[in-house]
Amino acid sequence: MERRQSDGPGQTRTSHGCKQRFEAERGGPAIACSPTPISRLLGSESDPDQAAHSTDGQERGPRRHPGCWKMLTVAMCMALLGCLQAQELRGHVSVILLGATGDLARKYLWQGLFQLYLDEAGKDYSFSFHGAALTSTKQGQAFVAKVLESLSCPEDVAPDRCAELKGQFQRLSAYRHLATSEDYVALSKDIEAQVQHGGLREAGRIFYFSVPPFAYADIARNINSSCRPGPGAWLRVVLEKPFGHDHLSAQQLATELGGFFREEEMYRVDHYLGKQAVAQILPFRDQNRKALDGLWSRHHVERVEIIMKETVDAEGRTSFYEEYGVIRDVLQNHLTEVLTLVAMELPHNISSSESVLQHKLRAFRALRGLQKGSAVLGQYQAYSEQVRREQQRPDSFRSLTPTFAGVLVHMDNLRWEGVPFILMSGKALDERVGYVRILFRNQAYCVLSDERWVADQSQCLPRQIVFYIGHGELGSPAVLVSRNLFRPSLPSESWKELGARPGLRLFGRPLSDFYAYRPVREQDAYSVLISRIFHGRKDSFVTTEHLLASWGFWTPLLDSLAHEVPRLYPGGAENGHLLDFEFGGAQLCFSQQQPEQLVPGPGPAPMPSGFQVLKAKYRESPLISAWPEELIAKLADDIEATAVRAVRRFGTFHLALSGGSSPVPLFQQLATRHYGFPWAHTHLWLVDERCVPLWDPESNFQHLQTHLLQHIRVPYYNIHPMPVHLHQRLCAEEDQGAQTYASEISALVANSSFDLVLLGMGADGHTASLFPQSPSGLDGEQLVVLTESPSRPFQRMSLSLPLINRARKVAVLVMGRVKREITMLVSRVGHEPKKWPISGVLPSSGQLVWYMDYEAFLG
């Protein structure tokens, strides 16, 4: 009796008393059965050896007649044979390769399908392979025949056996023109007829979309309506990147596909997850769990580098590259997927796809948001000319598409807090190589001179683990572990130690400094992934949740860099140190100033340092204006000076901060450049808050936590978030959150007078969360009020104007060209807070100072 838990390979568990396999003609399906137990043939449920003896020691049964054993053996074999012939087959799998005449199919996919057949031939399933495309039948058949003839076997397969298997695969493969809905109906009928003719059971169908994303919807509609397998058989749909251009387009594509396929049916390919060194990251962490448990964290890891360098440029692909660029092409997918494998918490059972995917998703959600200063961009000099030539652009056209990017990423969790993850990729660089390098802190001092340091003993040598993805000096995938760390454990059936390579140096050290391992048999990434598709290993693919989480992380950075001019570089070894970059805090910058001859135009662009901070008056109050970087530095200096004076005079400093995007650079400046700030004596308050949970990305407190609080040392009891979330409700009047906050201010802040209040100014003249025509907060006795915003989230909590005007100092920060119009308007109005709430800001006994960048002030 057979018990099936599911229908897919890699997921089906079958209970057998015993199992014999017969290889069908041409490597067809296996036949398995549960034979009758021997004891039943003997007429007893007991062990046959015991059946030969009675309890009193007298011989009985077959022991008296040796010929009986021959008869029983014949009977048993006949029963086995009958059972084997009657046993139901596990099924037939049809693989449909869409775009079968394309470049990807020619280079990788047909070979990957052949490798699947080599691995599975003679086991539990029979196969048929259908190449399909819009190419005419005659041309397509000729193309596929040529590709099939070029297929190769691994080195460990004997030539005769390879020729035999290749012939079988060629007979099982065919090409067909597939364009209309009628073509899909015909394909489905042909598969059903093939299954019925062979007396088989259909196990499932794999559709591999090796086509552009714009074709997905029509193909998906045809498969869903006309080409799904029947009941009891599974469907797997394989999708190739790009999966959208940003978060919105990815969401739209996911919604569209979700109308045709269930999540468990979709397998989004990121071929980097099939690279052998990448695929080994989780098994390596699992097999060396004991050694790594104490090392794999912020306490010991100095930094993580995830790198993919290419020597080729984008010539011939500029139409694709102009739309995507290096961040979308490589960092958003390949390098981010690798990052999650390194950073995720290790599940107890890495064989569980569901558990691995859940832990990866948590890693995605722990990624700290990126800012414009988190990245450096470059473009090789010949790129714009290639675009002009290939896309018939005018001679004046200059592309802003980056072909090189370095990005600094941080994780917001206890394991990785403060550890920089450096992601870098580029074209036209000095070498082709990919690797993941985990560099450990070195806190040792060695008295002996470095000439006497021994690789497996000296703690002063660099300590690192490297997953070498390929190419470069080694020329193959590898796992490298410094000998002064530990001897790693890797599966001997698939990884072997590298032989000596005298003179070879990696990351500044001779290869002999590492325990070095390479695959026993190198496999192409697509061969690995096609096998995992067949076996239903979803953890090697990108789910919808992971896809949207990744785009949600990268889209804000991409938007902020859309008009950034990338640094030009000549390409290859001539780049020298031009693309070297450094990092500090959350900021990344090039190490060298760009040479003048690489700056486009008649002369170098003016630098902010060429302008001075402008001091003037605005609405009868002091105005400070400068370029954004200098303005933020000036405001941060002024806040620190105010804090030092307040602590010296009163023992504490009460600072109320506004939300929104404008203060973010200020928070980062305070966190990374102001080590003398008296944080231990500072109380932090919020000027306003959105009525969302404090952990929500929309929360002002969450912004403060992300960009400031987690980087400084403020006593937790000095942090005062607004109580917008009480009794599992948001800003409910009956919860009296506003009154609670007002009482807390009255209790802790002398005379309810903050030492400094930081405000912004909206394009409609609002400040804090006090909007034009607000029914409360613009006057009266209330210190804290609930208000309504014209934009989502609508409900807000805010300090009132009367409370703001009690402050000893109020700073208003206004930045960006979009604020130019309101800046001009407010400069001309009087005291009209009902119409322009910002006009009501005037401390009764304190100072008001305006901080505006040049774009907001001068346009």
C-alpha positions in Angstrom: 0.0 0.0 0.0 1.4 3.4 -0.9 0.8 6.6 1.1 1.3 10.0 -0.7 1.7 13.2 1.2 2.0 15.3 -1.9 2.5 15.0 -5.7 5.8 16.7 -6.4 9.3 15.2 -6.6 11.3 16.1 -3.5 8.0 16.3 -1.6 6.5 12.8 -2.0 7.1 10.2 0.7 6.2 6.6 -0.3 6.1 3.8 2.3 7.5 0.5 0.9 8.2 -2.8 2.5 11.0 -3.1 -0.1 11.8 -1.4 -3.3 13.2 -2.7 -6.6 13.9 -0.4 -9.6 13.8 -1.4 -13.2 15.2 1.1 -15.7 12.6 1.5 -18.4 13.6 1.7 -22.1 15.4 5.0 -22.9 15.8 5.8 -19.2 12.1 5.8 -18.5 10.2 5.8 -15.2 11.0 3.5 -12.4 8.6 0.9 -11.1 8.4 0.3 -7.3 6.3 -2.0 -5.2 5.7 -3.3 -1.7 6.2 -7.0 -1.9 4.4 -9.6 0.3 6.5 -10.3 3.4 8.5 -13.5 3.3 6.9 -14.6 6.6 3.5 -14.6 4.9 4.8 -16.9 2.1 5.9 -19.2 4.9 2.4 -19.1 6.4 3.6 -17.3 9.6 3.9 -13.7 10.8 7.1 -14.6 12.7 10.7 -14.5 11.6 11.5 -17.2 9.0 14.5 -18.4 10.9 12.4 -18.8 14.0 9.7 -20.6 12.0 12.1 -23.4 11.3 12.3 -24.3 15.0 9.7 -25.1 17.6 9.9 -23.9 21.1 11.0 -27.3 22.4 14.0 -27.3 20.1 12.5 -29.9 17.7 13.1 -29.2 14.0 10.0 -28.5 11.9 8.9 -27.2 8.6 11.4 -26.4 5.9 14.4 -27.7 7.9 13.2 -31.2 7.3 12.8 -30.6 3.5 15.5 -28.4 2.0 13.7 -28.5 -1.4 11.0 -26.4 0.2 13.2 -23.4 0.3 13.7 -23.5 -3.5 10.0 -23.7 -4.1 9.4 -20.8 -1.6 12.1 -18.7 -3.3 10.5 -19.2 -6.7 7.0 -18.4 -5.3 8.4 -15.3 -3.6 10.1 -14.0 -6.8 6.9 -14.6 -8.8 4.9 -12.6 -6.2 7.5 -9.8 -6.3 7.4 -9.7 -10.1 3.7 -9.5 -10.2 3.6 -6.8 -7.6 6.2 -4.8 -9.5 4.4 -5.0 -12.8 1.1 -4.0 -11.2 2.5 -1.1 -9.1 1.4 2.4 -10.2 4.1 4.6 -11.7 5.1 7.8 -9.9 4.5 9.7 -13.0 5.5 11.7 -16.1 6.9 15.2 -16.0 6.6 17.6 -19.0 9.1 20.5 -19.2 8.1 23.3 -21.6 10.9 25.8 -22.3 9.4 29.1 -23.5 11.8 31.2 -25.5 13.7 28.0 -26.5 15.5 29.7 -29.3 16.8 32.6 -27.2 20.3 33.4 -26.0 19.8 32.2 -22.4 18.3 28.9 -23.6 21.1 28.3 -26.0 23.9 29.1 -23.4 22.4 27.6 -20.3 18.9 26.2 -20.2 19.1 23.3 -22.6 22.3 22.2 -20.9 20.6 22.5 -17.6 17.6 20.4 -18.7 20.0 17.8 -20.0 21.8 17.7 -16.7 18.4 17.2 -15.0 17.8 14.2 -17.2 21.3 12.8 -16.5 20.6 13.1 -12.8 17.1 11.6 -12.9 17.1 9.1 -15.7 16.2 5.7 -14.5 14.7 6.9 -11.3 11.1 7.6 -10.4 9.9 9.7 -13.3 9.7 9.8 -17.1 10.2 13.0 -19.0 9.4 14.9 -22.2 11.0 18.2 -23.1 9.1 20.7 -25.3 11.0 23.7 -26.7 8.6 26.5 -27.6 8.9 30.0 -29.1 7.5 32.4 -31.7 10.1 31.2 -34.2 8.7 29.3 -37.1 8.5 25.5 -36.7 11.2 24.8 -39.4 13.7 27.3 -38.0 13.0 26.4 -34.4 13.5 22.7 -35.1 16.9 23.4 -36.8 18.0 25.6 -33.9 17.0 23.1 -31.2 18.7 20.2 -33.1 21.9 22.2 -33.3 21.8 23.1 -29.6 21.0 19.5 -28.6 23.9 18.3 -30.6 26.3 20.6 -28.7 25.2 19.3 -25.2 28.0 17.8 -23.0 28.2 15.4 -20.1 30.2 15.9 -16.9 33.8 14.5 -17.0 32.9 11.6 -14.8 30.4 10.2 -17.3 32.0 7.7 -19.7 31.8 8.7 -23.4 29.7 5.7 -24.4 27.2 6.3 -21.6 27.2 10.0 -22.5 26.3 9.3 -26.1 23.5 6.9 -25.0 22.0 9.4 -22.6 22.3 12.2 -25.1 20.5 10.2 -27.7 17.7 9.5 -25.2 17.4 13.2 -24.4 17.3 14.1 -28.1 14.5 11.7 -28.7 12.6 13.1 -25.7 12.9 16.7 -26.9 11.0 18.5 -29.6 10.3 22.0 -30.8 6.9 23.6 -31.5 5.6 27.0 -32.5 3.6 28.4 -29.5 1.8 31.7 -30.0 -2.0 31.6 -29.8 -4.4 30.2 -27.3 -5.1 27.4 -29.7 -1.4 26.4 -29.7 -1.6 26.0 -25.9 -4.7 23.9 -26.1 -3.0 21.7 -28.7 0.1 21.4 -26.5 -1.9 20.3 -23.5 -3.8 17.7 -25.6 -0.5 16.4 -27.0 0.9 16.0 -23.4 -2.3 14.2 -22.3 -2.1 11.9 -25.3 1.5 11.1 -24.7 0.8 10.2 -21.1 -2.2 8.0 -21.9 -0.4 6.3 -24.8 2.5 5.3 -22.5 0.1 4.1 -19.8 1.6 6.7 -17.4 0.2 9.0 -14.7 0.9 12.8 -15.2 3.0 14.0 -12.2 3.4 17.7 -13.2 4.4 20.3 -15.8 7.2 22.8 -15.6 6.9 26.0 -17.7 10.2 27.9 -17.9 9.6 31.6 -19.0 12.8 32.5 -20.8 11.0 35.5 -22.3 10.9 39.3 -21.6 8.6 40.3 -18.7 6.2 42.1 -21.0 5.2 38.7 -22.4 4.4 37.1 -19.0 0.8 38.1 -18.8 -0.4 36.6 -22.1 1.6 33.4 -21.6 0.3 33.1 -18.0 -3.3 33.6 -19.2 -2.9 30.9 -21.8 -1.3 28.4 -19.4 -4.0 29.1 -16.7 -6.9 28.7 -19.1 -5.7 26.0 -21.5 -2.5 24.2 -20.3 -2.8 23.4 -16.6 -2.3 19.7 -15.8 -5.2 17.7 -14.5 -6.2 17.0 -10.9 -3.5 15.5 -8.7 -0.6 16.9 -10.9 1.5 19.9 -10.0 2.3 23.0 -11.9 5.6 24.9 -11.6 6.2 28.2 -13.5 9.7 29.5 -13.6 10.3 33.3 -14.1 13.5 35.1 -15.1 14.4 38.6 -13.9 13.9 41.5 -14.2 10.9 41.4 -11.8 10.0 45.0 -12.1 11.8 48.3 -12.2 10.9 49.6 -8.8 8.5 48.7 -5.9 5.4 49.8 -7.7 6.1 48.0 -11.0 7.1 44.8 -9.1 3.9 45.0 -7.1 1.9 45.4 -10.3 3.6 42.4 -12.0 3.2 40.3 -8.9 -0.5 41.1 -8.7 -0.9 40.3 -12.4 0.8 36.9 -12.1 -1.0 36.2 -8.8 -4.2 36.3 -10.8 -3.1 33.2 -12.8 -0.8 31.2 -10.4 -0.7 30.4 -6.7 2.4 31.5 -4.8 3.7 27.9 -4.4 3.5 27.5 -8.2 5.9 30.4 -9.0 9.7 30.0 -9.0 11.5 33.3 -9.6 15.1 32.7 -10.6 18.0 34.6 -9.3 20.8 32.6 -10.8 23.3 33.7 -8.2 21.4 31.4 -5.7 22.5 28.5 -7.9 26.2 29.4 -7.8 28.0 26.7 -5.9 29.8 28.9 -3.4 26.6 30.9 -2.7 24.5 27.7 -2.4 27.1 26.5 0.2 26.7 29.5 2.6 23.8 28.1 4.6 25.1 24.5 4.7 28.5 25.8 5.7 27.0 27.8 8.6 25.0 24.8 9.6 27.8 22.3 9.5 30.1 24.6 11.4 27.5 26.0 13.7 29.5 25.2 16.9 32.6 27.1 15.7 30.7 30.0 14.2 28.2 30.6 17.1 30.6 32.7 19.0 32.0 34.5 15.9 29.1 35.3 13.6 28.1 38.7 15.1 28.9 42.3 15.6 31.2 41.4 18.5 33.7 39.7 16.2 32.9 40.7 12.5 34.5 43.9 11.3 32.8 44.0 8.0 31.2 42.0 5.2 32.1 42.5 1.5 29.8 41.2 -1.2 31.4 41.9 -4.6 30.8 41.2 -8.3 33.3 42.8 -10.6 33.2 42.5 -14.4 35.8 43.4 -17.1 33.2 43.6 -19.9 31.2 46.8 -20.6 27.6 47.2 -21.7 28.2 47.4 -25.4 25.3 45.8 -27.3 23.1 45.9 -24.2 22.7 49.6 -23.7 18.9 49.5 -24.3 18.6 47.2 -21.3 21.2 49.0 -19.2 19.7 52.5 -19.8 16.5 51.2 -18.2 18.0 49.4 -15.3 21.6 50.4 -14.5 24.0 48.5 -12.2 22.0 48.8 -9.0 18.8 47.3 -10.5 20.8 44.8 -12.6 23.0 43.3 -9.8 22.7 44.9 -6.3 18.9 44.8 -5.8 18.8 41.1 -6.6 22.0 39.0 -6.7 24.0 40.8 -4.0 21.0 41.4 -1.7 20.0 37.7 -1.8 23.6 36.8 -0.8 23.5 39.4 2.0 20.4 37.7 3.5 22.1 34.3 3.4 25.0 35.8 5.4 22.9 37.9 7.8 19.8 35.8 8.5 19.4 33.9 11.7 20.2 30.3 11.0 17.1 28.0 11.2 17.3 24.8 13.3 16.6 22.9 10.2 18.0 24.3 7.0 16.3 21.5 5.0 13.0 23.1 5.6 12.3 25.5 2.7 9.5 27.2 4.7 11.8 27.9 7.7 14.6 29.2 5.5 12.3 31.6 3.6 10.8 32.9 6.9 14.3 33.6 8.3 15.3 35.3 5.0 12.3 37.5 5.2 13.1 38.6 8.7 16.6 39.6 7.4 15.0 41.7 4.7 12.9 43.5 7.2 15.9 44.2 9.4 17.7 46.2 6.6 18.1 49.8 7.6 16.8 52.3 5.1 19.3 53.7 2.6 20.0 57.4 2.1 21.5 59.2 -0.8 24.8 59.3 1.1 24.8 55.5 1.4 26.1 55.1 -2.2 28.8 56.1 -4.7 28.2 55.9 -8.4 30.4 55.7 -11.5 30.1 55.3 -15.2 32.9 54.2 -17.6 33.7 57.0 -20.1 32.7 55.2 -23.3 29.2 54.4 -22.1 27.4 57.6 -23.2 28.9 57.3 -26.7 27.8 53.6 -26.9 24.2 54.7 -26.0 24.3 57.5 -28.6 25.4 55.0 -31.2 23.2 52.1 -30.4 20.0 54.1 -29.7 20.5 57.0 -32.2 20.6 59.6 -29.5 21.9 63.2 -30.4 25.5 64.2 -29.9 24.6 66.3 -26.9 23.1 63.3 -25.0 24.8 62.3 -21.8 23.5 59.4 -19.8 23.2 59.4 -16.0 23.0 55.6 -15.8 25.5 54.2 -13.4 27.7 51.3 -14.5 29.5 51.1 -11.1 28.0 51.4 -7.6 29.2 50.9 -4.1 26.6 50.8 -1.4 26.9 50.7 2.4 24.2 48.7 4.1 23.5 48.2 7.8 21.2 45.8 9.7 19.0 47.0 12.5 19.2 44.0 14.8 21.3 42.9 17.8 23.5 40.5 15.9 24.7 42.9 13.2 24.3 46.4 14.7 27.1 48.6 13.5 28.6 46.1 11.1 29.0 47.5 7.6 27.9 45.4 4.7 29.6 46.6 1.5 27.9 45.8 -1.8 29.8 46.7 -4.9 29.5 45.9 -8.6 30.6 47.4 -11.8 31.4 47.0 -15.5 34.7 47.8 -17.2 36.7 47.1 -14.1 40.2 45.6 -13.7 39.2 42.0 -13.1 36.3 39.6 -13.3 35.6 38.1 -9.9 32.8 37.5 -7.4 33.1 36.8 -3.7 31.6 37.2 -0.2 34.3 38.1 2.4 33.6 38.1 6.1 36.5 39.9 7.8 36.8 39.4 11.5 38.1 41.8 14.1 41.7 41.3 15.2 42.4 42.4 18.7 45.6 40.5 19.2 49.1 41.9 19.5 52.0 39.6 18.7 55.4 40.2 20.2 57.3 38.1 17.5 58.1 39.9 14.3 55.8 39.1 11.4 58.4 37.0 9.7 57.9 34.4 12.5 54.1 34.4 12.3 52.7 30.9 11.5 49.4 30.8 9.6 47.6 28.4 11.8 48.9 29.8 15.1 49.3 33.5 14.9 46.3 35.6 15.9 47.8 38.7 14.3 47.3 37.5 10.8 44.0 38.5 9.1 41.1 36.3 10.0 38.5 35.8 7.3 36.0 33.5 5.7 35.6 33.8 1.9 32.9 32.3 -0.3 34.7 32.7 -3.6 31.9 32.7 -6.3 34.2 32.3 -9.3 36.7 33.6 -11.8 39.5 35.8 -10.5 42.9 34.3 -9.5 41.4 31.0 -8.4 39.3 30.5 -11.5 36.7 28.3 -9.8 34.3 28.4 -6.9 35.9 27.9 -3.5 35.4 28.2 0.3 38.4 29.7 2.2 38.8 29.9 5.9 41.9 31.4 7.6 43.9 28.8 9.4 44.0 30.9 12.5 40.2 30.6 12.8 39.2 26.9 12.7 39.3 23.9 10.4 36.0 23.9 8.6 33.7 20.9 8.0 32.4 20.5 4.4 30.7 17.5 2.8 33.5 15.4 1.4 31.3 13.9 -1.3 30.9 17.4 -2.9 33.9 19.5 -1.7 37.6 18.7 -1.7 40.7 20.5 -0.5 42.5 22.6 -3.0 46.0 21.5 -3.9 49.0 23.7 -3.3 49.3 26.8 -5.6 52.7 28.3 -4.9 52.8 32.0 -5.5 49.1 32.5 -5.5 47.9 35.3 -3.2 44.3 36.2 -2.3 43.3 39.3 -0.3 46.9 40.0 0.4 47.8 36.6 1.8 49.2 33.4 0.3 46.7 30.6 -0.4 48.6 28.5 2.1 47.2 30.8 4.9 43.7 29.3 4.2 41.9 26.0 4.5 40.8 26.0 0.9 38.1 23.8 -0.7 36.6 23.6 -4.1 33.7 21.6 -5.6 34.4 18.0 -6.5 32.4 18.6 -9.7 31.7 22.2 -10.9 28.1 22.8 -11.9 26.5 25.6 -13.8 24.1 27.7 -11.7 21.2 27.0 -14.0 21.8 23.2 -13.7 21.6 23.5 -9.9 18.5 25.6 -10.0 16.6 23.5 -12.6 17.2 20.5 -10.3 15.8 22.4 -7.3 12.8 23.4 -9.3 12.1 19.8 -10.2 12.5 18.8 -6.5 10.3 21.7 -5.3 13.0 23.5 -3.2 11.4 26.9 -2.9 14.1 28.3 -0.7 16.4 28.7 -3.7 14.0 31.1 -5.3 12.6 34.6 -4.8 9.1 34.6 -3.3 6.7 37.5 -3.8 7.2 38.7 -0.2 11.0 38.7 -0.6 10.8 40.5 -4.0 8.6 43.3 -2.6 10.7 43.6 0.5 13.9 44.0 -1.6 12.3 46.6 -3.9 10.9 48.4 -0.8 14.5 48.6 0.5 16.1 49.8 -2.8 13.5 52.0 -4.4 13.9 55.1 -2.1 17.7 55.1 -2.8 17.1 54.7 -6.5 14.7 57.6 -6.5 17.1 59.8 -4.6 19.9 59.0 -7.1 17.8 59.4 -10.2 19.5 62.8 -11.1 22.9 62.1 -9.6 25.8 62.5 -12.0 28.0 59.4 -11.7 31.8 59.7 -11.5 33.5 59.0 -14.9 36.2 56.4 -15.0 38.4 55.2 -18.0 37.9 51.5 -17.5 40.1 48.5 -16.8 43.4 48.9 -15.0 43.5 52.6 -15.9 40.9 53.2 -13.2 43.7 53.2 -10.6 42.3 54.4 -7.3 39.6 56.5 -8.9 36.8 54.3 -7.7 38.2 53.6 -4.2 35.7 54.6 -1.5 35.6 55.0 2.3 32.8 54.8 4.8 32.0 56.3 8.2 28.8 56.0 10.1 26.1 55.7 7.4 28.0 57.7 4.8 30.0 56.5 1.8 32.3 58.7 -0.3 35.0 58.4 -2.9 38.5 58.5 -1.4 39.9 60.8 -4.1 38.6 64.0 -5.7 37.6 63.4 -9.3 40.3 64.8 -11.7 39.2 67.9 -13.6 39.7 66.3 -17.0 37.0 63.7 -16.3 34.4 66.4 -15.4 32.1 67.1 -18.4 31.7 70.6 -19.7 34.0 73.5 -20.1 35.2 73.6 -16.5 34.8 72.0 -13.1 31.5 72.4 -11.4 31.4 74.8 -8.5 31.8 73.1 -5.1 29.8 74.0 -2.0 33.0 75.0 -0.2 33.1 77.9 -2.7 30.2 79.6 -1.0 29.9 81.0 2.5 27.1 80.7 5.0 24.8 83.6 4.4 23.3 85.4 7.5 20.3 87.7 7.0 16.8 88.3 8.3 13.6 86.5 7.5 10.3 87.6 8.9 12.3 89.8 11.3 14.1 86.8 12.7 17.7 85.6 12.1 18.2 83.6 8.9 21.0 81.3 8.1 21.3 80.0 4.5 23.9 77.7 2.9 24.3 74.7 0.7 22.5 71.7 2.3 25.7 70.0 3.7 27.0 73.2 5.3 23.5 74.2 6.5 23.1 70.9 8.3 26.6 71.1 9.8 25.8 74.6 11.1 22.5 73.6 12.6 24.1 70.6 14.3 26.8 72.8 15.8 24.2 75.3 17.0 22.1 72.5 18.7 25.2 71.1 20.4 26.2 74.6 21.6 22.7 75.1 23.0 22.7 71.7 24.7 26.1 72.3 26.4 24.9 75.7 27.7 21.6 74.2 29.0 23.3 71.3 30.8 25.9 73.7 32.3 23.1 76.0 33.5 20.2 73.6 34.4 21.7 70.1 34.4 19.5 68.9 31.6 18.7 69.7 28.0 15.1 69.3 26.6 15.0 68.9 22.8 11.8 68.5 20.8 12.3 67.2 17.3 9.9 67.2 14.3 9.4 64.3 11.9 9.6 64.1 8.1 12.5 63.7 5.8 14.2 67.1 6.2 15.7 66.3 9.7 17.2 63.0 8.6 20.5 64.4 7.5 20.6 66.4 10.8 20.0 63.2 12.8 22.9 61.5 10.9 25.2 64.5 11.5 24.5 64.5 15.2 25.0 60.7 15.4 28.3 60.6 13.6 30.1 63.9 14.0 29.2 65.2 17.5 30.9 63.1 20.0 30.9 65.9 22.6 27.2 66.2 22.7 25.8 65.8 26.2 23.4 62.9 25.4 23.5 61.5 28.9 21.8 64.7 30.1 19.5 65.2 27.1 15.7 64.5 27.1 14.3 63.9 23.6 10.7 64.7 22.8 8.6 64.6 19.7 7.0 67.7 18.2 4.4 65.6 16.4 3.6 62.0 15.5 1.5 60.1 13.0 -1.2 57.9 14.6 0.5 54.6 13.7 2.3 52.1 15.9 5.8 53.3 16.9 7.4 50.5 14.9 5.6 51.5 11.7 7.9 52.9 8.9 5.6 55.9 8.8 6.2 56.7 12.5 8.3 59.8 13.3 9.6 58.0 16.3 10.8 55.1 14.0 12.7 57.7 11.9 14.3 59.0 15.0 15.2 55.5 16.2 16.6 54.5 12.8 18.7 57.6 12.2 19.7 58.8 15.6 18.7 56.9 18.7 20.4 53.6 17.9 23.7 55.4 17.3 23.9 57.4 20.5 23.8 56.7 24.2 20.7 58.3 25.7 19.3 56.9 28.8 16.1 55.1 27.8 14.1 57.0 30.5 15.1 60.3 28.7 13.3 59.3 25.5 9.7 60.4 25.3 7.7 59.1 22.4 4.2 60.4 21.9 1.5 58.0 23.3 -0.5 57.5 20.1 -1.0 53.8 20.6 -2.9 53.0 23.9 -5.1 50.1 24.7 -4.5 48.6 21.3 -6.1 51.7 19.7 -4.6 54.7 17.8 -5.3 58.2 19.0 -8.6 57.5 20.5 -10.0 60.6 22.3 -11.1 58.5 25.3 -7.6 57.2 25.9 -6.4 60.8 26.6 -3.0 60.3 25.0 -2.6 64.0 24.3 -3.4 64.9 28.0 -1.0 62.2 29.1 1.9 63.7 27.0 1.0 67.2 28.2 1.2 66.0 31.9 4.6 64.4 31.2 5.9 67.6 29.8 4.6 69.6 32.7 6.2 67.3 35.2 9.6 67.1 33.6 10.1 70.4 31.7 10.5 73.5 33.8 7.6 75.9 33.0 6.9 73.6 30.0 9.6 75.6 28.2 11.7 73.4 25.9 15.3 74.4 25.5 15.1 74.0 21.8 12.2 73.0 19.4 13.1 71.9 15.8 10.3 72.6 13.3 9.9 72.3 9.6 7.6 74.1 7.1 5.3 72.3 4.7 4.5 73.4 1.2 1.0 74.5 2.5 2.5 76.5 5.4 1.9 73.9 8.1 4.4 73.2 10.9 4.5 70.3 13.3 1.1 68.7 12.6 -0.7 72.0 12.8 -2.4 72.4 9.4 -4.3 75.4 7.9 -7.8 75.8 9.5 -6.9 73.3 12.2 -9.8 73.5 14.8 -7.3 73.0 17.7 -3.7 73.7 18.5 -3.3 77.1 17.0 -4.4 78.9 20.1 -6.0 78.2 23.5 -4.6 76.5 26.7 -4.0 72.9 25.4 -0.4 71.9 25.3 -0.8 68.8 23.1 -3.6 68.2 20.6 -5.0 65.6 18.2 -5.2 67.0 14.6 -6.2 65.9 11.1 -3.8 65.9 8.2 -4.9 66.4 4.6 -2.7 63.4 3.6 -2.3 59.9 5.0 -2.0 58.9 7.7 -4.7 61.5 8.5 -4.7 61.4 12.3 -1.9 63.1 14.1 -0.8 64.2 17.6 1.1 67.5 17.9 2.5 70.1 20.3 0.3 73.2 20.1 1.5 76.6 19.0 1.2 78.1 22.5 3.5 75.3 23.8 6.0 75.7 21.0 6.1 79.5 21.6 7.1 78.9 25.3 10.5 77.4 24.1 13.8 79.2 24.8 14.8 78.7 21.2 12.9 77.5 18.0 14.8 76.5 14.9 12.9 76.1 11.6 14.6 73.9 9.0 13.5 74.5 5.4 15.2 72.6 2.5 14.7 71.9 -1.2 13.5 73.7 -4.3 9.9 72.6 -3.7 9.8 74.9 -0.7 10.8 78.0 -2.7 7.2 79.1 -3.4 5.9 78.8 0.2 9.1 80.5 1.4 8.4 83.5 -0.8 4.7 83.6 0.2 5.3 83.3 4.0 7.9 86.1 3.8 5.1 88.5 2.9 2.3 87.5 5.2 1.7 88.7 8.7 0.5 86.8 11.8 -2.1 84.5 10.2 -1.8 81.1 11.9 -5.3 80.0 10.8 -4.2 80.3 7.2 -0.4 79.8 7.5 0.3 78.0 10.8 4.0 78.6 10.5 3.3 82.3 10.7 2.2 81.8 14.3 5.6 80.6 15.4 7.1 83.4 17.5 8.6 82.5 21.0 7.2 84.8 23.6 10.5 85.0 25.5 12.8 83.0 23.4 14.6 83.2 20.0 13.4 82.1 16.5 16.1 81.2 13.9 15.4 80.1 10.3 17.7 77.6 8.6 17.2 77.5 4.8 19.3 76.0 2.1 20.0 78.1 -1.0 17.4 76.2 -3.1 14.6 77.0 -0.7 15.7 80.6 -0.2 16.9 81.6 -3.6 15.4 79.0 -5.9 
